Amino acid sequence: SNAHIDSFYFLPHLSSITYLDLSGSSMADDSVANIACIGAKLRYLNLNNTKVSSAGVGILAGHVSNLETLLLSFTFVDDSALPYIGMMPSLKAINLSSTRIKGITSYSPFSLGF
């Protein structure tokens, strides 16, 4: 059966929720605003193995100020998400494994000015 929830329209109504696991779901950037509506009560968010990208992380930034755990492994997140993640002051744990984040993968001492 292909009966699955695509719109996630129900999420804004869960304003008291603190733990949300959407791993492996069809969650994508176009539905992330529904998570942002939950707002400051959200402490744990698992988006592993979803279609969320850096744009989706940008939508979350500024809305989930008390988020402590953010799991984004196997998503389309890249280096452009890092400034948005930096806007989440309460983060204590984050998983960015198997994403498109490169960071500093290799360097030459000469390129760093030594």
VMD Tcl script that builds the backbone (N, CA, C; Angstrom):
set m [mol new atoms 342]
animate dup $m
set s [atomselect $m all]
$s set {name element resname resid chain x y z} {
  {N N SER 1 A 0.830 -1.185 0.000}
  {CA C SER 1 A 0.000 0.000 0.000}
  {C C SER 1 A 0.874 1.248 0.000}
  {N N ASN 2 A 0.462 2.234 -0.749}
  {CA C ASN 2 A 1.177 3.503 -0.773}
  {C C ASN 2 A 0.550 4.525 0.153}
  {N N ALA 3 A -0.234 4.071 1.104}
  {CA C ALA 3 A -0.890 4.990 2.042}
  {C C ALA 3 A 0.107 5.432 3.097}
  {N N HIS 4 A 0.669 6.616 2.915}
  {CA C HIS 4 A 1.549 7.193 3.919}
  {C C HIS 4 A 1.308 8.692 3.978}
  {N N ILE 5 A 1.723 9.277 5.059}
  {CA C ILE 5 A 1.460 10.699 5.270}
  {C C ILE 5 A 2.534 11.519 4.576}
  {N N ASP 6 A 2.135 12.351 3.631}
  {CA C ASP 6 A 3.084 13.191 2.923}
  {C C ASP 6 A 3.095 14.620 3.448}
  {N N SER 7 A 1.975 15.107 3.913}
  {CA C SER 7 A 1.893 16.530 4.206}
  {C C SER 7 A 2.324 16.901 5.617}
  {N N PHE 8 A 2.264 15.983 6.558}
  {CA C PHE 8 A 2.634 16.254 7.944}
  {C C PHE 8 A 1.865 17.448 8.507}
  {N N TYR 9 A 0.654 17.657 7.992}
  {CA C TYR 9 A -0.160 18.793 8.402}
  {C C TYR 9 A -0.538 18.756 9.883}
  {N N PHE 10 A -0.470 17.606 10.491}
  {CA C PHE 10 A -0.877 17.448 11.887}
  {C C PHE 10 A 0.173 17.951 12.882}
  {N N LEU 11 A 1.416 18.096 12.453}
  {CA C LEU 11 A 2.499 18.441 13.377}
  {C C LEU 11 A 2.301 19.755 14.135}
  {N N PRO 12 A 1.854 20.836 13.488}
  {CA C PRO 12 A 1.688 22.083 14.256}
  {C C PRO 12 A 0.707 21.961 15.425}
  {N N HIS 13 A -0.170 20.973 15.365}
  {CA C HIS 13 A -1.144 20.770 16.440}
  {C C HIS 13 A -0.533 20.054 17.638}
  {N N LEU 14 A 0.703 19.576 17.507}
  {CA C LEU 14 A 1.380 18.862 18.586}
  {C C LEU 14 A 2.300 19.821 19.346}
  {N N SER 15 A 1.760 20.933 19.778}
  {CA C SER 15 A 2.581 22.004 20.339}
  {C C SER 15 A 3.228 21.663 21.676}
  {N N SER 16 A 2.839 20.566 22.310}
  {CA C SER 16 A 3.442 20.183 23.585}
  {C C SER 16 A 4.495 19.088 23.436}
  {N N ILE 17 A 4.696 18.620 22.221}
  {CA C ILE 17 A 5.604 17.490 22.016}
  {C C ILE 17 A 7.064 17.921 22.239}
  {N N THR 18 A 7.840 17.048 22.858}
  {CA C THR 18 A 9.254 17.325 23.103}
  {C C THR 18 A 10.166 16.377 22.324}
  {N N TYR 19 A 9.661 15.224 21.904}
  {CA C TYR 19 A 10.443 14.183 21.246}
  {C C TYR 19 A 9.745 13.833 19.939}
  {N N LEU 20 A 10.447 13.989 18.829}
  {CA C LEU 20 A 9.844 13.709 17.525}
  {C C LEU 20 A 10.817 12.906 16.664}
  {N N ASP 21 A 10.413 11.701 16.301}
  {CA C ASP 21 A 11.228 10.821 15.464}
  {C C ASP 21 A 10.512 10.616 14.141}
  {N N LEU 22 A 11.041 11.230 13.101}
  {CA C LEU 22 A 10.485 11.095 11.753}
  {C C LEU 22 A 11.461 10.361 10.834}
  {N N SER 23 A 12.418 9.650 11.431}
  {CA C SER 23 A 13.435 8.958 10.637}
  {C C SER 23 A 12.791 7.982 9.659}
  {N N GLY 24 A 13.336 7.952 8.458}
  {CA C GLY 24 A 12.847 7.035 7.438}
  {C C GLY 24 A 11.514 7.422 6.828}
  {N N SER 25 A 10.991 8.577 7.191}
  {CA C SER 25 A 9.699 9.004 6.644}
  {C C SER 25 A 9.908 9.786 5.350}
  {N N SER 26 A 8.824 10.248 4.773}
  {CA C SER 26 A 8.901 11.021 3.531}
  {C C SER 26 A 9.114 12.515 3.809}
  {N N MET 27 A 9.490 12.873 5.030}
  {CA C MET 27 A 9.739 14.272 5.383}
  {C C MET 27 A 10.764 14.884 4.427}
  {N N ALA 28 A 10.433 16.071 3.914}
  {CA C ALA 28 A 11.322 16.817 3.027}
  {C C ALA 28 A 11.221 18.295 3.394}
  {N N ASP 29 A 12.004 19.114 2.733}
  {CA C ASP 29 A 12.061 20.536 3.058}
  {C C ASP 29 A 10.692 21.211 3.033}
  {N N ASP 30 A 9.828 20.794 2.113}
  {CA C ASP 30 A 8.527 21.447 1.990}
  {C C ASP 30 A 7.608 21.182 3.184}
  {N N SER 31 A 7.977 20.252 4.054}
  {CA C SER 31 A 7.167 19.961 5.238}
  {C C SER 31 A 7.838 20.377 6.540}
  {N N VAL 32 A 9.072 20.850 6.471}
  {CA C VAL 32 A 9.809 21.191 7.687}
  {C C VAL 32 A 9.151 22.331 8.457}
  {N N ALA 33 A 8.470 23.231 7.775}
  {CA C ALA 33 A 7.792 24.327 8.478}
  {C C ALA 33 A 6.795 23.791 9.500}
  {N N ASN 34 A 6.243 22.615 9.238}
  {CA C ASN 34 A 5.314 22.013 10.194}
  {C C ASN 34 A 6.026 21.619 11.488}
  {N N ILE 35 A 7.299 21.258 11.399}
  {CA C ILE 35 A 8.081 20.971 12.604}
  {C C ILE 35 A 8.405 22.275 13.316}
  {N N ALA 36 A 8.786 23.291 12.551}
  {CA C ALA 36 A 9.139 24.584 13.141}
  {C C ALA 36 A 7.986 25.147 13.967}
  {N N CYS 37 A 6.746 24.843 13.578}
  {CA C CYS 37 A 5.574 25.330 14.320}
  {C C CYS 37 A 5.486 24.760 15.732}
  {N N ILE 38 A 6.100 23.599 15.949}
  {CA C ILE 38 A 6.107 23.020 17.295}
  {C C ILE 38 A 6.897 23.939 18.218}
  {N N GLY 39 A 7.999 24.464 17.705}
  {CA C GLY 39 A 8.729 25.511 18.390}
  {C C GLY 39 A 9.577 25.099 19.563}
  {N N ALA 40 A 9.587 25.945 20.580}
  {CA C ALA 40 A 10.551 25.873 21.672}
  {C C ALA 40 A 10.415 24.644 22.562}
  {N N LYS 41 A 9.286 23.968 22.540}
  {CA C LYS 41 A 9.140 22.788 23.406}
  {C C LYS 41 A 9.932 21.591 22.889}
  {N N LEU 42 A 10.226 21.571 21.596}
  {CA C LEU 42 A 10.902 20.430 20.987}
  {C C LEU 42 A 12.342 20.328 21.483}
  {N N ARG 43 A 12.696 19.153 22.019}
  {CA C ARG 43 A 14.042 18.922 22.557}
  {C C ARG 43 A 14.827 17.902 21.720}
  {N N TYR 44 A 14.129 16.960 21.083}
  {CA C TYR 44 A 14.766 15.862 20.342}
  {C C TYR 44 A 14.107 15.759 18.985}
  {N N LEU 45 A 14.919 15.762 17.927}
  {CA C LEU 45 A 14.395 15.655 16.569}
  {C C LEU 45 A 15.263 14.712 15.759}
  {N N ASN 46 A 14.657 13.629 15.289}
  {CA C ASN 46 A 15.362 12.647 14.476}
  {C C ASN 46 A 14.830 12.726 13.046}
  {N N LEU 47 A 15.673 13.214 12.155}
  {CA C LEU 47 A 15.334 13.298 10.728}
  {C C LEU 47 A 16.251 12.404 9.901}
  {N N ASN 48 A 16.897 11.426 10.541}
  {CA C ASN 48 A 17.763 10.504 9.816}
  {C C ASN 48 A 17.020 9.867 8.649}
  {N N ASN 49 A 17.725 9.714 7.533}
  {CA C ASN 49 A 17.193 8.997 6.372}
  {C C ASN 49 A 15.890 9.608 5.849}
  {N N THR 50 A 15.867 10.949 5.790}
  {CA C THR 50 A 14.745 11.662 5.173}
  {C C THR 50 A 15.286 12.469 3.998}
  {N N LYS 51 A 14.430 13.239 3.352}
  {CA C LYS 51 A 14.836 14.031 2.197}
  {C C LYS 51 A 15.157 15.478 2.580}
  {N N VAL 52 A 15.373 15.720 3.850}
  {CA C VAL 52 A 15.664 17.072 4.326}
  {C C VAL 52 A 17.054 17.496 3.851}
  {N N SER 53 A 17.162 18.772 3.435}
  {CA C SER 53 A 18.441 19.330 2.998}
  {C C SER 53 A 18.791 20.528 3.884}
  {N N SER 54 A 19.832 21.229 3.511}
  {CA C SER 54 A 20.241 22.415 4.260}
  {C C SER 54 A 19.137 23.471 4.295}
  {N N ALA 55 A 18.361 23.561 3.241}
  {CA C ALA 55 A 17.248 24.520 3.222}
  {C C ALA 55 A 16.254 24.202 4.337}
  {N N GLY 56 A 16.006 22.935 4.570}
  {CA C GLY 56 A 15.110 22.530 5.649}
  {C C GLY 56 A 15.653 22.878 7.016}
  {N N VAL 57 A 16.964 22.701 7.192}
  {CA C VAL 57 A 17.596 23.076 8.459}
  {C C VAL 57 A 17.466 24.585 8.660}
  {N N GLY 58 A 17.576 25.342 7.577}
  {CA C GLY 58 A 17.402 26.793 7.642}
  {C C GLY 58 A 16.014 27.190 8.096}
  {N N ILE 59 A 15.017 26.436 7.685}
  {CA C ILE 59 A 13.637 26.709 8.117}
  {C C ILE 59 A 13.499 26.472 9.618}
  {N N LEU 60 A 14.176 25.459 10.131}
  {CA C LEU 60 A 14.106 25.146 11.562}
  {C C LEU 60 A 14.790 26.201 12.421}
  {N N ALA 61 A 15.913 26.713 11.932}
  {CA C ALA 61 A 16.721 27.649 12.720}
  {C C ALA 61 A 15.871 28.829 13.184}
  {N N GLY 62 A 16.018 29.181 14.427}
  {CA C GLY 62 A 15.259 30.291 14.974}
  {C C GLY 62 A 13.917 29.890 15.546}
  {N N HIS 63 A 13.489 28.665 15.298}
  {CA C HIS 63 A 12.186 28.203 15.799}
  {C C HIS 63 A 12.308 27.130 16.868}
  {N N VAL 64 A 13.418 26.449 16.901}
  {CA C VAL 64 A 13.591 25.325 17.838}
  {C C VAL 64 A 14.715 25.659 18.826}
  {N N SER 65 A 14.529 26.737 19.560}
  {CA C SER 65 A 15.592 27.286 20.407}
  {C C SER 65 A 16.016 26.371 21.542}
  {N N ASN 66 A 15.192 25.411 21.932}
  {CA C ASN 66 A 15.539 24.505 23.021}
  {C C ASN 66 A 15.893 23.099 22.540}
  {N N LEU 67 A 16.059 22.942 21.219}
  {CA C LEU 67 A 16.409 21.633 20.663}
  {C C LEU 67 A 17.777 21.214 21.179}
  {N N GLU 68 A 17.841 20.022 21.787}
  {CA C GLU 68 A 19.082 19.513 22.357}
  {C C GLU 68 A 19.726 18.431 21.497}
  {N N THR 69 A 18.923 17.671 20.761}
  {CA C THR 69 A 19.435 16.591 19.922}
  {C C THR 69 A 18.857 16.727 18.522}
  {N N LEU 70 A 19.738 16.726 17.523}
  {CA C LEU 70 A 19.330 16.818 16.124}
  {C C LEU 70 A 20.068 15.737 15.342}
  {N N LEU 71 A 19.311 14.828 14.770}
  {CA C LEU 71 A 19.886 13.704 14.025}
  {C C LEU 71 A 19.568 13.870 12.544}
  {N N LEU 72 A 20.620 14.020 11.743}
  {CA C LEU 72 A 20.465 14.305 10.313}
  {C C LEU 72 A 21.250 13.346 9.419}
  {N N SER 73 A 21.643 12.175 9.933}
  {CA C SER 73 A 22.429 11.271 9.099}
  {C C SER 73 A 21.606 10.766 7.914}
  {N N PHE 74 A 22.301 10.508 6.822}
  {CA C PHE 74 A 21.675 10.035 5.573}
  {C C PHE 74 A 20.617 11.010 5.056}
  {N N THR 75 A 20.920 12.315 5.160}
  {CA C THR 75 A 20.062 13.347 4.574}
  {C C THR 75 A 20.873 14.085 3.513}
  {N N PHE 76 A 20.273 15.096 2.898}
  {CA C PHE 76 A 20.931 15.865 1.846}
  {C C PHE 76 A 21.578 17.134 2.384}
  {N N VAL 77 A 21.808 17.191 3.687}
  {CA C VAL 77 A 22.399 18.354 4.329}
  {C C VAL 77 A 23.854 18.500 3.866}
  {N N ASP 78 A 24.252 19.754 3.561}
  {CA C ASP 78 A 25.639 20.021 3.171}
  {C C ASP 78 A 26.206 21.158 4.020}
  {N N ASP 79 A 27.387 21.645 3.644}
  {CA C ASP 79 A 28.066 22.666 4.439}
  {C C ASP 79 A 27.239 23.931 4.651}
  {N N SER 80 A 26.322 24.230 3.759}
  {CA C SER 80 A 25.525 25.450 3.914}
  {C C SER 80 A 24.571 25.366 5.106}
  {N N ALA 81 A 24.417 24.178 5.700}
  {CA C ALA 81 A 23.568 24.039 6.893}
  {C C ALA 81 A 24.288 24.456 8.167}
  {N N LEU 82 A 25.606 24.495 8.146}
  {CA C LEU 82 A 26.364 24.736 9.364}
  {C C LEU 82 A 26.028 26.062 10.057}
  {N N PRO 83 A 25.888 27.183 9.322}
  {CA C PRO 83 A 25.491 28.419 10.008}
  {C C PRO 83 A 24.107 28.313 10.665}
  {N N TYR 84 A 23.204 27.588 10.046}
  {CA C TYR 84 A 21.872 27.401 10.626}
  {C C TYR 84 A 21.946 26.568 11.899}
  {N N ILE 85 A 22.765 25.526 11.866}
  {CA C ILE 85 A 22.933 24.685 13.054}
  {C C ILE 85 A 23.521 25.523 14.187}
  {N N GLY 86 A 24.395 26.448 13.828}
  {CA C GLY 86 A 24.974 27.355 14.816}
  {C C GLY 86 A 23.963 28.276 15.470}
  {N N MET 87 A 22.784 28.402 14.875}
  {CA C MET 87 A 21.721 29.241 15.431}
  {C C MET 87 A 20.820 28.464 16.387}
  {N N MET 88 A 21.233 27.259 16.750}
  {CA C MET 88 A 20.458 26.418 17.675}
  {C C MET 88 A 21.246 26.321 18.982}
  {N N PRO 89 A 21.020 27.280 19.891}
  {CA C PRO 89 A 21.890 27.449 21.058}
  {C C PRO 89 A 21.863 26.326 22.082}
  {N N SER 90 A 20.855 25.498 22.084}
  {CA C SER 90 A 20.734 24.461 23.112}
  {C C SER 90 A 21.236 23.093 22.666}
  {N N LEU 91 A 21.715 22.977 21.418}
  {CA C LEU 91 A 22.152 21.673 20.906}
  {C C LEU 91 A 23.271 21.077 21.761}
  {N N LYS 92 A 23.056 19.832 22.148}
  {CA C LYS 92 A 24.070 19.086 22.900}
  {C C LYS 92 A 24.578 17.896 22.106}
  {N N ALA 93 A 23.763 17.387 21.177}
  {CA C ALA 93 A 24.147 16.229 20.370}
  {C C ALA 93 A 23.619 16.409 18.959}
  {N N ILE 94 A 24.487 16.091 18.003}
  {CA C ILE 94 A 24.093 16.192 16.602}
  {C C ILE 94 A 24.772 15.062 15.824}
  {N N ASN 95 A 24.041 14.474 14.893}
  {CA C ASN 95 A 24.612 13.422 14.049}
  {C C ASN 95 A 24.521 13.899 12.609}
  {N N LEU 96 A 25.689 14.078 12.005}
  {CA C LEU 96 A 25.773 14.508 10.611}
  {C C LEU 96 A 26.475 13.458 9.753}
  {N N SER 97 A 26.499 12.218 10.202}
  {CA C SER 97 A 27.182 11.173 9.439}
  {C C SER 97 A 26.437 10.878 8.141}
  {N N SER 98 A 27.185 10.534 7.139}
  {CA C SER 98 A 26.641 10.192 5.817}
  {C C SER 98 A 25.755 11.293 5.250}
  {N N THR 99 A 26.177 12.544 5.459}
  {CA C THR 99 A 25.531 13.685 4.816}
  {C C THR 99 A 26.486 14.204 3.747}
  {N N ARG 100 A 26.177 15.354 3.184}
  {CA C ARG 100 A 27.049 15.947 2.168}
  {C C ARG 100 A 27.975 17.005 2.761}
  {N N ILE 101 A 28.078 17.029 4.078}
  {CA C ILE 101 A 28.963 17.990 4.736}
  {C C ILE 101 A 30.400 17.555 4.522}
  {N N LYS 102 A 31.200 18.482 4.007}
  {CA C LYS 102 A 32.597 18.189 3.743}
  {C C LYS 102 A 33.497 18.775 4.817}
  {N N GLY 103 A 33.222 20.034 5.244}
  {CA C GLY 103 A 34.106 20.680 6.202}
  {C C GLY 103 A 35.508 20.720 5.635}
  {N N ILE 104 A 36.502 20.569 6.491}
  {CA C ILE 104 A 37.889 20.478 6.030}
  {C C ILE 104 A 38.207 18.998 5.899}
  {N N THR 105 A 38.237 18.516 4.678}
  {CA C THR 105 A 38.498 17.092 4.461}
  {C C THR 105 A 39.978 16.826 4.224}
  {N N SER 106 A 40.662 17.788 3.650}
  {CA C SER 106 A 42.101 17.653 3.476}
  {C C SER 106 A 42.661 19.058 3.334}
  {N N TYR 107 A 43.920 19.208 3.677}
  {CA C TYR 107 A 44.516 20.523 3.547}
  {C C TYR 107 A 46.013 20.381 3.351}
  {N N SER 108 A 46.583 21.417 2.828}
  {CA C SER 108 A 48.040 21.499 2.681}
  {C C SER 108 A 48.515 22.560 3.663}
  {N N PRO 109 A 49.626 22.345 4.345}
  {CA C PRO 109 A 50.139 23.379 5.249}
  {C C PRO 109 A 50.350 24.704 4.524}
  {N N PHE 110 A 50.632 24.631 3.211}
  {CA C PHE 110 A 50.880 25.855 2.458}
  {C C PHE 110 A 49.596 26.648 2.266}
  {N N SER 111 A 48.462 25.961 2.132}
  {CA C SER 111 A 47.202 26.669 1.913}
  {C C SER 111 A 46.732 27.365 3.184}
  {N N LEU 112 A 47.263 26.956 4.332}
  {CA C LEU 112 A 46.877 27.582 5.589}
  {C C LEU 112 A 47.837 28.694 5.990}
  {N N GLY 113 A 48.830 28.950 5.139}
  {CA C GLY 113 A 49.728 30.059 5.391}
  {C C GLY 113 A 50.935 29.718 6.248}
  {N N PHE 114 A 51.254 28.446 6.429}
  {CA C PHE 114 A 52.421 28.065 7.242}
  {C C PHE 114 A 53.672 28.028 6.385}
}
mol reanalyze $m
mol bondsrecalc $m
mol representation Tube
mol addrep $m
